């Protein structure tokens, strides 16, 4: 369940990154600096979520074998 929640959050973060990238490409020069900072923050969040998700997927499950 935790993996599913992380995957959902990662997907949401990726959508925000793509949206900001599109806005940055078409933005006037006056707005690009603000968008660049937002994009870097969103990419950092995406990277962090991706690392958490990968760590959860690689973590051994503490299940007993019967």
CHARMM-style PDB file with segment names, atoms N, HN, CA, C and O in Angstrom:
ATOM      1  N   UNK     1       0.821  -1.193   0.000  1.00  0.00      PROA
ATOM      2  CA  UNK     1       0.000   0.000   0.000  1.00  0.00      PROA
ATOM      3  C   UNK     1       0.867   1.259   0.000  1.00  0.00      PROA
ATOM      4  O   UNK     1       0.534   2.240  -0.665  1.00  0.00      PROA
ATOM      5  N   UNK     2       1.967   1.236   0.736  1.00  0.00      PROA
ATOM      6  HN  UNK     2       2.237   0.439   1.276  1.00  0.00      PROA
ATOM      7  CA  UNK     2       2.852   2.390   0.772  1.00  0.00      PROA
ATOM      8  C   UNK     2       3.458   2.621  -0.608  1.00  0.00      PROA
ATOM      9  O   UNK     2       3.611   3.762  -1.044  1.00  0.00      PROA
ATOM     10  N   UNK     3       3.797   1.549  -1.281  1.00  0.00      PROA
ATOM     11  HN  UNK     3       3.673   0.622  -0.927  1.00  0.00      PROA
ATOM     12  CA  UNK     3       4.385   1.670  -2.616  1.00  0.00      PROA
ATOM     13  C   UNK     3       3.385   2.309  -3.574  1.00  0.00      PROA
ATOM     14  O   UNK     3       3.761   3.146  -4.395  1.00  0.00      PROA
ATOM     15  N   UNK     4       2.141   1.929  -3.478  1.00  0.00      PROA
ATOM     16  HN  UNK     4       1.836   1.249  -2.811  1.00  0.00      PROA
ATOM     17  CA  UNK     4       1.115   2.505  -4.348  1.00  0.00      PROA
ATOM     18  C   UNK     4       0.962   3.999  -4.092  1.00  0.00      PROA
ATOM     19  O   UNK     4       0.831   4.779  -5.036  1.00  0.00      PROA
ATOM     20  N   UNK     5       0.978   4.401  -2.834  1.00  0.00      PROA
ATOM     21  HN  UNK     5       1.085   3.768  -2.068  1.00  0.00      PROA
ATOM     22  CA  UNK     5       0.853   5.818  -2.494  1.00  0.00      PROA
ATOM     23  C   UNK     5       2.061   6.606  -3.012  1.00  0.00      PROA
ATOM     24  O   UNK     5       1.909   7.707  -3.541  1.00  0.00      PROA
ATOM     25  N   UNK     6       3.248   6.041  -2.858  1.00  0.00      PROA
ATOM     26  HN  UNK     6       3.371   5.147  -2.428  1.00  0.00      PROA
ATOM     27  CA  UNK     6       4.450   6.706  -3.367  1.00  0.00      PROA
ATOM     28  C   UNK     6       4.403   6.824  -4.890  1.00  0.00      PROA
ATOM     29  O   UNK     6       4.774   7.854  -5.453  1.00  0.00      PROA
ATOM     30  N   UNK     7       3.949   5.771  -5.542  1.00  0.00      PROA
ATOM     31  HN  UNK     7       3.648   4.934  -5.084  1.00  0.00      PROA
ATOM     32  CA  UNK     7       3.852   5.793  -7.002  1.00  0.00      PROA
ATOM     33  C   UNK     7       2.851   6.851  -7.460  1.00  0.00      PROA
ATOM     34  O   UNK     7       3.081   7.533  -8.459  1.00  0.00      PROA
ATOM     35  N   UNK     8       1.762   6.986  -6.748  1.00  0.00      PROA
ATOM     36  HN  UNK     8       1.575   6.432  -5.937  1.00  0.00      PROA
ATOM     37  CA  UNK     8       0.767   8.005  -7.077  1.00  0.00      PROA
ATOM     38  C   UNK     8       1.343   9.399  -6.901  1.00  0.00      PROA
ATOM     39  O   UNK     8       1.140  10.268  -7.749  1.00  0.00      PROA
ATOM     40  N   UNK     9       2.054   9.616  -5.817  1.00  0.00      PROA
ATOM     41  HN  UNK     9       2.218   8.910  -5.128  1.00  0.00      PROA
ATOM     42  CA  UNK     9       2.681  10.907  -5.575  1.00  0.00      PROA
ATOM     43  C   UNK     9       3.749  11.201  -6.624  1.00  0.00      PROA
ATOM     44  O   UNK     9       3.874  12.339  -7.077  1.00  0.00      PROA
ATOM     45  N   UNK    10       4.507  10.203  -7.006  1.00  0.00      PROA
ATOM     46  HN  UNK    10       4.406   9.278  -6.638  1.00  0.00      PROA
ATOM     47  CA  UNK    10       5.526  10.381  -8.034  1.00  0.00      PROA
ATOM     48  C   UNK    10       4.872  10.760  -9.357  1.00  0.00      PROA
ATOM     49  O   UNK    10       5.364  11.648 -10.055  1.00  0.00      PROA
ATOM     50  N   UNK    11       3.791  10.113  -9.707  1.00  0.00      PROA
ATOM     51  HN  UNK    11       3.392   9.392  -9.140  1.00  0.00      PROA
ATOM     52  CA  UNK    11       3.079  10.434 -10.941  1.00  0.00      PROA
ATOM     53  C   UNK    11       2.591  11.877 -10.912  1.00  0.00      PROA
ATOM     54  O   UNK    11       2.721  12.602 -11.899  1.00  0.00      PROA
ATOM     55  N   UNK    12       2.030  12.290  -9.778  1.00  0.00      PROA
ATOM     56  HN  UNK    12       1.924  11.702  -8.977  1.00  0.00      PROA
ATOM     57  CA  UNK    12       1.541  13.662  -9.621  1.00  0.00      PROA
ATOM     58  C   UNK    12       2.695  14.650  -9.780  1.00  0.00      PROA
ATOM     59  O   UNK    12       2.558  15.669 -10.457  1.00  0.00      PROA
ATOM     60  N   UNK    13       3.824  14.347  -9.158  1.00  0.00      PROA
ATOM     61  HN  UNK    13       3.935  13.520  -8.608  1.00  0.00      PROA
ATOM     62  CA  UNK    13       4.987  15.228  -9.238  1.00  0.00      PROA
ATOM     63  C   UNK    13       5.515  15.303 -10.671  1.00  0.00      PROA
ATOM     64  O   UNK    13       5.924  16.373 -11.121  1.00  0.00      PROA
ATOM     65  N   UNK    14       5.510  14.188 -11.386  1.00  0.00      PROA
ATOM     66  HN  UNK    14       5.178  13.318 -11.020  1.00  0.00      PROA
ATOM     67  CA  UNK    14       5.964  14.185 -12.775  1.00  0.00      PROA
ATOM     68  C   UNK    14       5.053  15.035 -13.654  1.00  0.00      PROA
ATOM     69  O   UNK    14       5.523  15.729 -14.556  1.00  0.00      PROA
ATOM     70  N   UNK    15       3.760  14.980 -13.390  1.00  0.00      PROA
ATOM     71  HN  UNK    15       3.379  14.416 -12.657  1.00  0.00      PROA
ATOM     72  CA  UNK    15       2.817  15.799 -14.149  1.00  0.00      PROA
ATOM     73  C   UNK    15       3.094  17.284 -13.926  1.00  0.00      PROA
ATOM     74  O   UNK    15       3.026  18.079 -14.863  1.00  0.00      PROA
ATOM     75  N   UNK    16       3.404  17.652 -12.695  1.00  0.00      PROA
ATOM     76  HN  UNK    16       3.459  17.006 -11.933  1.00  0.00      PROA
ATOM     77  CA  UNK    16       3.719  19.047 -12.383  1.00  0.00      PROA
ATOM     78  C   UNK    16       4.997  19.472 -13.101  1.00  0.00      PROA
ATOM     79  O   UNK    16       5.069  20.577 -13.638  1.00  0.00      PROA
ATOM     80  N   UNK    17       6.006  18.601 -13.113  1.00  0.00      PROA
ATOM     81  HN  UNK    17       5.948  17.703 -12.677  1.00  0.00      PROA
ATOM     82  CA  UNK    17       7.256  18.901 -13.812  1.00  0.00      PROA
ATOM     83  C   UNK    17       6.988  19.125 -15.296  1.00  0.00      PROA
ATOM     84  O   UNK    17       7.491  20.090 -15.872  1.00  0.00      PROA
ATOM     85  N   UNK    18       6.213  18.259 -15.918  1.00  0.00      PROA
ATOM     86  HN  UNK    18       5.804  17.476 -15.450  1.00  0.00      PROA
ATOM     87  CA  UNK    18       5.912  18.406 -17.345  1.00  0.00      PROA
ATOM     88  C   UNK    18       5.143  19.709 -17.617  1.00  0.00      PROA
ATOM     89  O   UNK    18       5.402  20.401 -18.602  1.00  0.00      PROA
ATOM     90  N   UNK    19       4.215  20.021 -16.746  1.00  0.00      PROA
ATOM     91  HN  UNK    19       4.004  19.459 -15.946  1.00  0.00      PROA
ATOM     92  CA  UNK    19       3.437  21.254 -16.899  1.00  0.00      PROA
ATOM     93  C   UNK    19       4.351  22.474 -16.797  1.00  0.00      PROA
ATOM     94  O   UNK    19       4.247  23.402 -17.599  1.00  0.00      PROA
ATOM     95  N   UNK    20       5.249  22.470 -15.808  1.00  0.00      PROA
ATOM     96  HN  UNK    20       5.335  21.717 -15.156  1.00  0.00      PROA
ATOM     97  CA  UNK    20       6.167  23.592 -15.646  1.00  0.00      PROA
ATOM     98  C   UNK    20       7.143  23.700 -16.810  1.00  0.00      PROA
ATOM     99  O   UNK    20       7.496  24.805 -17.223  1.00  0.00      PROA
ATOM    100  N   UNK    21       7.582  22.560 -17.343  1.00  0.00      PROA
ATOM    101  HN  UNK    21       7.295  21.663 -17.008  1.00  0.00      PROA
ATOM    102  CA  UNK    21       8.472  22.584 -18.507  1.00  0.00      PROA
ATOM    103  C   UNK    21       7.775  23.226 -19.704  1.00  0.00      PROA
ATOM    104  O   UNK    21       8.374  24.028 -20.420  1.00  0.00      PROA
ATOM    105  N   UNK    22       6.525  22.874 -19.914  1.00  0.00      PROA
ATOM    106  HN  UNK    22       6.039  22.223 -19.332  1.00  0.00      PROA
ATOM    107  CA  UNK    22       5.766  23.459 -21.013  1.00  0.00      PROA
ATOM    108  C   UNK    22       5.576  24.958 -20.808  1.00  0.00      PROA
ATOM    109  O   UNK    22       5.715  25.738 -21.750  1.00  0.00      PROA
ATOM    110  N   UNK    23       5.260  25.357 -19.586  1.00  0.00      PROA
ATOM    111  HN  UNK    23       5.148  24.723 -18.821  1.00  0.00      PROA
ATOM    112  CA  UNK    23       5.083  26.777 -19.289  1.00  0.00      PROA
ATOM    113  C   UNK    23       6.389  27.540 -19.483  1.00  0.00      PROA
ATOM    114  O   UNK    23       6.390  28.656 -20.003  1.00  0.00      PROA
ATOM    115  N   UNK    24       7.494  26.939 -19.067  1.00  0.00      PROA
ATOM    116  HN  UNK    24       7.493  26.032 -18.645  1.00  0.00      PROA
ATOM    117  CA  UNK    24       8.792  27.588 -19.186  1.00  0.00      PROA
ATOM    118  C   UNK    24       9.154  27.849 -20.646  1.00  0.00      PROA
ATOM    119  O   UNK    24       9.677  28.909 -20.987  1.00  0.00      PROA
ATOM    120  N   UNK    25       8.871  26.879 -21.492  1.00  0.00      PROA
ATOM    121  HN  UNK    25       8.446  26.018 -21.215  1.00  0.00      PROA
ATOM    122  CA  UNK    25       9.216  27.019 -22.907  1.00  0.00      PROA
ATOM    123  C   UNK    25       8.471  28.154 -23.589  1.00  0.00      PROA
ATOM    124  O   UNK    25       9.000  28.777 -24.509  1.00  0.00      PROA
ATOM    125  N   UNK    26       7.256  28.430 -23.151  1.00  0.00      PROA
ATOM    126  HN  UNK    26       6.825  27.924 -22.403  1.00  0.00      PROA
ATOM    127  CA  UNK    26       6.444  29.453 -23.807  1.00  0.00      PROA
ATOM    128  C   UNK    26       6.350  30.747 -23.010  1.00  0.00      PROA
ATOM    129  O   UNK    26       5.694  31.693 -23.447  1.00  0.00      PROA
ATOM    130  N   UNK    27       6.987  30.803 -21.865  1.00  0.00      PROA
ATOM    131  HN  UNK    27       7.520  30.035 -21.510  1.00  0.00      PROA
ATOM    132  CA  UNK    27       6.863  31.973 -20.985  1.00  0.00      PROA
ATOM    133  C   UNK    27       7.713  33.136 -21.489  1.00  0.00      PROA
ATOM    134  O   UNK    27       8.767  32.945 -22.095  1.00  0.00      PROA
ATOM    135  N   UNK    28       7.229  34.338 -21.223  1.00  0.00      PROA
ATOM    136  HN  UNK    28       6.373  34.493 -20.730  1.00  0.00      PROA
ATOM    137  CA  UNK    28       8.062  35.511 -21.523  1.00  0.00      PROA
ATOM    138  C   UNK    28       9.289  35.525 -20.611  1.00  0.00      PROA
ATOM    139  O   UNK    28       9.291  34.900 -19.550  1.00  0.00      PROA
ATOM    140  N   UNK    29      10.319  36.234 -21.028  1.00  0.00      PROA
ATOM    141  HN  UNK    29      10.318  36.741 -21.890  1.00  0.00      PROA
ATOM    142  CA  UNK    29      11.563  36.266 -20.274  1.00  0.00      PROA
ATOM    143  C   UNK    29      11.367  36.717 -18.830  1.00  0.00      PROA
ATOM    144  O   UNK    29      12.079  36.252 -17.941  1.00  0.00      PROA
ATOM    145  N   UNK    30      10.433  37.598 -18.586  1.00  0.00      PROA
ATOM    146  HN  UNK    30       9.854  37.977 -19.309  1.00  0.00      PROA
ATOM    147  CA  UNK    30      10.210  38.123 -17.235  1.00  0.00      PROA
ATOM    148  C   UNK    30       9.739  37.032 -16.270  1.00  0.00      PROA
ATOM    149  O   UNK    30       9.975  37.135 -15.067  1.00  0.00      PROA
ATOM    150  N   UNK    31       9.088  36.005 -16.771  1.00  0.00      PROA
ATOM    151  HN  UNK    31       8.896  35.920 -17.748  1.00  0.00      PROA
ATOM    152  CA  UNK    31       8.557  34.947 -15.910  1.00  0.00      PROA
ATOM    153  C   UNK    31       9.454  33.713 -15.855  1.00  0.00      PROA
ATOM    154  O   UNK    31       9.241  32.831 -15.023  1.00  0.00      PROA
ATOM    155  N   UNK    32      10.429  33.643 -16.711  1.00  0.00      PROA
ATOM    156  HN  UNK    32      10.603  34.360 -17.387  1.00  0.00      PROA
ATOM    157  CA  UNK    32      11.254  32.436 -16.789  1.00  0.00      PROA
ATOM    158  C   UNK    32      12.065  32.176 -15.521  1.00  0.00      PROA
ATOM    159  O   UNK    32      12.249  31.020 -15.140  1.00  0.00      PROA
ATOM    160  N   UNK    33      12.549  33.219 -14.867  1.00  0.00      PROA
ATOM    161  HN  UNK    33      12.399  34.158 -15.177  1.00  0.00      PROA
ATOM    162  CA  UNK    33      13.349  33.018 -13.660  1.00  0.00      PROA
ATOM    163  C   UNK    33      12.507  32.359 -12.570  1.00  0.00      PROA
ATOM    164  O   UNK    33      12.962  31.425 -11.911  1.00  0.00      PROA
ATOM    165  N   UNK    34      11.282  32.843 -12.380  1.00  0.00      PROA
ATOM    166  HN  UNK    34      10.912  33.602 -12.915  1.00  0.00      PROA
ATOM    167  CA  UNK    34      10.378  32.254 -11.385  1.00  0.00      PROA
ATOM    168  C   UNK    34      10.049  30.813 -11.742  1.00  0.00      PROA
ATOM    169  O   UNK    34      10.068  29.936 -10.879  1.00  0.00      PROA
ATOM    170  N   UNK    35       9.750  30.567 -13.002  1.00  0.00      PROA
ATOM    171  HN  UNK    35       9.735  31.280 -13.704  1.00  0.00      PROA
ATOM    172  CA  UNK    35       9.423  29.219 -13.451  1.00  0.00      PROA
ATOM    173  C   UNK    35      10.617  28.274 -13.333  1.00  0.00      PROA
ATOM    174  O   UNK    35      10.446  27.091 -13.038  1.00  0.00      PROA
ATOM    175  N   UNK    36      11.828  28.793 -13.562  1.00  0.00      PROA
ATOM    176  HN  UNK    36      11.967  29.754 -13.802  1.00  0.00      PROA
ATOM    177  CA  UNK    36      13.032  27.970 -13.436  1.00  0.00      PROA
ATOM    178  C   UNK    36      13.173  27.472 -11.995  1.00  0.00      PROA
ATOM    179  O   UNK    36      13.505  26.309 -11.765  1.00  0.00      PROA
ATOM    180  N   UNK    37      12.919  28.360 -11.027  1.00  0.00      PROA
ATOM    181  HN  UNK    37      12.649  29.304 -11.214  1.00  0.00      PROA
ATOM    182  CA  UNK    37      13.007  27.960  -9.623  1.00  0.00      PROA
ATOM    183  C   UNK    37      11.925  26.941  -9.264  1.00  0.00      PROA
ATOM    184  O   UNK    37      12.196  25.961  -8.570  1.00  0.00      PROA
ATOM    185  N   UNK    38      10.722  27.169  -9.730  1.00  0.00      PROA
ATOM    186  HN  UNK    38      10.501  27.965 -10.294  1.00  0.00      PROA
ATOM    187  CA  UNK    38       9.630  26.217  -9.479  1.00  0.00      PROA
ATOM    188  C   UNK    38       9.935  24.861 -10.103  1.00  0.00      PROA
ATOM    189  O   UNK    38       9.671  23.818  -9.506  1.00  0.00      PROA
ATOM    190  N   UNK    39      10.490  24.888 -11.303  1.00  0.00      PROA
ATOM    191  HN  UNK    39      10.705  25.736 -11.788  1.00  0.00      PROA
ATOM    192  CA  UNK    39      10.813  23.652 -12.007  1.00  0.00      PROA
ATOM    193  C   UNK    39      11.906  22.880 -11.271  1.00  0.00      PROA
ATOM    194  O   UNK    39      11.813  21.659 -11.142  1.00  0.00      PROA
ATOM    195  N   UNK    40      12.923  23.561 -10.793  1.00  0.00      PROA
ATOM    196  HN  UNK    40      12.998  24.553 -10.897  1.00  0.00      PROA
ATOM    197  CA  UNK    40      13.990  22.891 -10.035  1.00  0.00      PROA
ATOM    198  C   UNK    40      13.440  22.274  -8.760  1.00  0.00      PROA
ATOM    199  O   UNK    40      13.814  21.158  -8.401  1.00  0.00      PROA
ATOM    200  N   UNK    41      12.561  22.982  -8.076  1.00  0.00      PROA
ATOM    201  HN  UNK    41      12.256  23.889  -8.368  1.00  0.00      PROA
ATOM    202  CA  UNK    41      11.955  22.459  -6.853  1.00  0.00      PROA
ATOM    203  C   UNK    41      11.103  21.231  -7.157  1.00  0.00      PROA
ATOM    204  O   UNK    41      11.151  20.241  -6.427  1.00  0.00      PROA
ATOM    205  N   UNK    42      10.326  21.295  -8.230  1.00  0.00      PROA
ATOM    206  HN  UNK    42      10.287  22.099  -8.824  1.00  0.00      PROA
ATOM    207  CA  UNK    42       9.467  20.174  -8.603  1.00  0.00      PROA
ATOM    208  C   UNK    42      10.305  18.965  -9.029  1.00  0.00      PROA
ATOM    209  O   UNK    42       9.957  17.827  -8.712  1.00  0.00      PROA
ATOM    210  N   UNK    43      11.408  19.208  -9.746  1.00  0.00      PROA
ATOM    211  HN  UNK    43      11.690  20.133 -10.003  1.00  0.00      PROA
ATOM    212  CA  UNK    43      12.276  18.110 -10.149  1.00  0.00      PROA
ATOM    213  C   UNK    43      12.948  17.464  -8.931  1.00  0.00      PROA
ATOM    214  O   UNK    43      13.116  16.246  -8.885  1.00  0.00      PROA
ATOM    215  N   UNK    44      13.327  18.278  -7.958  1.00  0.00      PROA
ATOM    216  HN  UNK    44      13.191  19.268  -7.996  1.00  0.00      PROA
ATOM    217  CA  UNK    44      13.933  17.735  -6.740  1.00  0.00      PROA
ATOM    218  C   UNK    44      12.930  16.867  -5.989  1.00  0.00      PROA
ATOM    219  O   UNK    44      13.285  15.804  -5.480  1.00  0.00      PROA
ATOM    220  N   UNK    45      11.681  17.315  -5.919  1.00  0.00      PROA
ATOM    221  HN  UNK    45      11.393  18.178  -6.333  1.00  0.00      PROA
ATOM    222  CA  UNK    45      10.647  16.514  -5.266  1.00  0.00      PROA
ATOM    223  C   UNK    45      10.448  15.196  -6.010  1.00  0.00      PROA
ATOM    224  O   UNK    45      10.295  14.141  -5.394  1.00  0.00      PROA
ATOM    225  N   UNK    46      10.453  15.267  -7.316  1.00  0.00      PROA
ATOM    226  HN  UNK    46      10.578  16.124  -7.816  1.00  0.00      PROA
ATOM    227  CA  UNK    46      10.304  14.063  -8.146  1.00  0.00      PROA
ATOM    228  C   UNK    46      11.447  13.091  -7.874  1.00  0.00      PROA
ATOM    229  O   UNK    46      11.219  11.894  -7.694  1.00  0.00      PROA
ATOM    230  N   UNK    47      12.653  13.595  -7.845  1.00  0.00      PROA
ATOM    231  HN  UNK    47      12.838  14.566  -7.991  1.00  0.00      PROA
ATOM    232  CA  UNK    47      13.820  12.744  -7.594  1.00  0.00      PROA
ATOM    233  C   UNK    47      13.741  12.097  -6.212  1.00  0.00      PROA
ATOM    234  O   UNK    47      14.055  10.917  -6.050  1.00  0.00      PROA
ATOM    235  N   UNK    48      13.325  12.872  -5.231  1.00  0.00      PROA
ATOM    236  HN  UNK    48      13.070  13.830  -5.362  1.00  0.00      PROA
ATOM    237  CA  UNK    48      13.206  12.342  -3.869  1.00  0.00      PROA
ATOM    238  C   UNK    48      12.142  11.245  -3.800  1.00  0.00      PROA
ATOM    239  O   UNK    48      12.365  10.201  -3.187  1.00  0.00      PROA
ATOM    240  N   UNK    49      11.013  11.474  -4.413  1.00  0.00      PROA
ATOM    241  HN  UNK    49      10.832  12.322  -4.911  1.00  0.00      PROA
ATOM    242  CA  UNK    49       9.958  10.457  -4.428  1.00  0.00      PROA
ATOM    243  C   UNK    49      10.417   9.207  -5.159  1.00  0.00      PROA
ATOM    244  O   UNK    49      10.121   8.091  -4.733  1.00  0.00      PROA
ATOM    245  N   UNK    50      11.139   9.390  -6.261  1.00  0.00      PROA
ATOM    246  HN  UNK    50      11.379  10.297  -6.607  1.00  0.00      PROA
ATOM    247  CA  UNK    50      11.646   8.243  -7.018  1.00  0.00      PROA
ATOM    248  C   UNK    50      12.610   7.410  -6.167  1.00  0.00      PROA
ATOM    249  O   UNK    50      12.558   6.180  -6.181  1.00  0.00      PROA
ATOM    250  N   UNK    51      13.491   8.095  -5.425  1.00  0.00      PROA
ATOM    251  HN  UNK    51      13.534   9.094  -5.413  1.00  0.00      PROA
ATOM    252  CA  UNK    51      14.428   7.378  -4.548  1.00  0.00      PROA
ATOM    253  C   UNK    51      13.687   6.621  -3.446  1.00  0.00      PROA
ATOM    254  O   UNK    51      14.024   5.478  -3.138  1.00  0.00      PROA
ATOM    255  N   UNK    52      12.673   7.267  -2.852  1.00  0.00      PROA
ATOM    256  HN  UNK    52      12.399   8.196  -3.103  1.00  0.00      PROA
ATOM    257  CA  UNK    52      11.893   6.585  -1.808  1.00  0.00      PROA
ATOM    258  C   UNK    52      11.175   5.361  -2.368  1.00  0.00      PROA
ATOM    259  O   UNK    52      11.145   4.304  -1.737  1.00  0.00      PROA
ATOM    260  N   UNK    53      10.607   5.512  -3.540  1.00  0.00      PROA
ATOM    261  HN  UNK    53      10.632   6.370  -4.052  1.00  0.00      PROA
ATOM    262  CA  UNK    53       9.888   4.411  -4.160  1.00  0.00      PROA
ATOM    263  C   UNK    53      10.833   3.250  -4.454  1.00  0.00      PROA
ATOM    264  O   UNK    53      10.513   2.097  -4.167  1.00  0.00      PROA
ATOM    265  N   UNK    54      11.987   3.553  -5.023  1.00  0.00      PROA
ATOM    266  HN  UNK    54      12.247   4.490  -5.256  1.00  0.00      PROA
ATOM    267  CA  UNK    54      12.964   2.498  -5.319  1.00  0.00      PROA
ATOM    268  C   UNK    54      13.445   1.817  -4.042  1.00  0.00      PROA
ATOM    269  O   UNK    54      13.628   0.600  -4.019  1.00  0.00      PROA
ATOM    270  N   UNK    55      13.650   2.590  -2.988  1.00  0.00      PROA
ATOM    271  HN  UNK    55      13.501   3.578  -3.008  1.00  0.00      PROA
ATOM    272  CA  UNK    55      14.086   2.008  -1.718  1.00  0.00      PROA
ATOM    273  C   UNK    55      13.017   1.076  -1.156  1.00  0.00      PROA
ATOM    274  O   UNK    55      13.341   0.018  -0.616  1.00  0.00      PROA
ATOM    275  N   UNK    56      11.768   1.452  -1.276  1.00  0.00      PROA
ATOM    276  HN  UNK    56      11.505   2.311  -1.715  1.00  0.00      PROA
ATOM    277  CA  UNK    56      10.678   0.599  -0.792  1.00  0.00      PROA
ATOM    278  C   UNK    56      10.581  -0.683  -1.605  1.00  0.00      PROA
ATOM    279  O   UNK    56      10.317  -1.754  -1.057  1.00  0.00      PROA
ATOM    280  N   UNK    57      10.794  -0.575  -2.902  1.00  0.00      PROA
ATOM    281  HN  UNK    57      11.008   0.294  -3.347  1.00  0.00      PROA
ATOM    282  CA  UNK    57      10.698  -1.754  -3.750  1.00  0.00      PROA
ATOM    283  C   UNK    57      11.848  -2.717  -3.488  1.00  0.00      PROA
ATOM    284  O   UNK    57      11.682  -3.930  -3.612  1.00  0.00      PROA
ATOM    285  N   UNK    58      13.013  -2.185  -3.126  1.00  0.00      PROA
ATOM    286  HN  UNK    58      13.148  -1.199  -3.025  1.00  0.00      PROA
ATOM    287  CA  UNK    58      14.173  -3.027  -2.886  1.00  0.00      PROA
ATOM    288  C   UNK    58      14.239  -3.565  -1.464  1.00  0.00      PROA
ATOM    289  O   UNK    58      14.962  -4.527  -1.207  1.00  0.00      PROA
ATOM    290  N   UNK    59      13.499  -2.963  -0.533  1.00  0.00      PROA
ATOM    291  HN  UNK    59      12.911  -2.181  -0.742  1.00  0.00      PROA
ATOM    292  CA  UNK    59      13.547  -3.380   0.869  1.00  0.00      PROA
ATOM    293  C   UNK    59      12.976  -4.788   1.000  1.00  0.00      PROA
ATOM    294  O   UNK    59      11.935  -5.097   0.421  1.00  0.00      PROA
ATOM    295  N   UNK    60      13.652  -5.634   1.757  1.00  0.00      PROA
ATOM    296  HN  UNK    60      14.498  -5.383   2.228  1.00  0.00      PROA
ATOM    297  CA  UNK    60      13.119  -6.995   1.951  1.00  0.00      PROA
ATOM    298  C   UNK    60      11.838  -6.956   2.778  1.00  0.00      PROA
ATOM    299  O   UNK    60      11.689  -6.154   3.700  1.00  0.00      PROA
ATOM    300  N   UNK    61      10.950  -7.821   2.431  1.00  0.00      PROA
ATOM    301  HN  UNK    61      11.071  -8.473   1.682  1.00  0.00      PROA
ATOM    302  CA  UNK    61       9.708  -7.925   3.186  1.00  0.00      PROA
ATOM    303  C   UNK    61       9.940  -8.781   4.437  1.00  0.00      PROA
ATOM    304  O   UNK    61      10.583  -9.828   4.374  1.00  0.00      PROA
ATOM    305  N   UNK    62       9.429  -8.338   5.524  1.00  0.00      PROA
ATOM    306  HN  UNK    62       8.907  -7.487   5.576  1.00  0.00      PROA
ATOM    307  CA  UNK    62       9.578  -9.076   6.781  1.00  0.00      PROA
ATOM    308  C   UNK    62       8.416 -10.038   6.952  1.00  0.00      PROA
ATOM    309  O   UNK    62       7.562  -9.864   7.822  1.00  0.00      PROA
ATOM    310  N   UNK    63       8.402 -11.018   6.135  1.00  0.00      PROA
ATOM    311  HN  UNK    63       9.095 -11.160   5.428  1.00  0.00      PROA
ATOM    312  CA  UNK    63       7.328 -12.026   6.200  1.00  0.00      PROA
ATOM    313  C   UNK    63       7.917 -13.347   6.624  1.00  0.00      PROA
ATOM    314  O   UNK    63       9.043 -13.687   6.261  1.00  0.00      PROA
ATOM    315  N   UNK    64       7.167 -14.072   7.375  1.00  0.00      PROA
ATOM    316  HN  UNK    64       6.252 -13.796   7.670  1.00  0.00      PROA
ATOM    317  CA  UNK    64       7.598 -15.401   7.815  1.00  0.00      PROA
ATOM    318  C   UNK    64       7.217 -16.442   6.767  1.00  0.00      PROA
ATOM    319  O   UNK    64       6.155 -16.373   6.148  1.00  0.00      PROA
ATOM    320  N   UNK    65       8.098 -17.386   6.592  1.00  0.00      PROA
ATOM    321  HN  UNK    65       8.960 -17.442   7.095  1.00  0.00      PROA
ATOM    322  CA  UNK    65       7.772 -18.503   5.701  1.00  0.00      PROA
ATOM    323  C   UNK    65       7.280 -19.658   6.556  1.00  0.00      PROA
ATOM    324  O   UNK    65       7.904 -20.030   7.550  1.00  0.00      PROA
ATOM    325  N   UNK    66       6.181 -20.199   6.161  1.00  0.00      PROA
ATOM    326  HN  UNK    66       5.673 -19.897   5.354  1.00  0.00      PROA
ATOM    327  CA  UNK    66       5.598 -21.317   6.917  1.00  0.00      PROA
ATOM    328  C   UNK    66       5.828 -22.603   6.211  1.00  0.00      PROA
ATOM    329  OT1 UNK    66       5.410 -23.655   6.694  1.00  0.00      PROA
TER     330      UNK     66
END
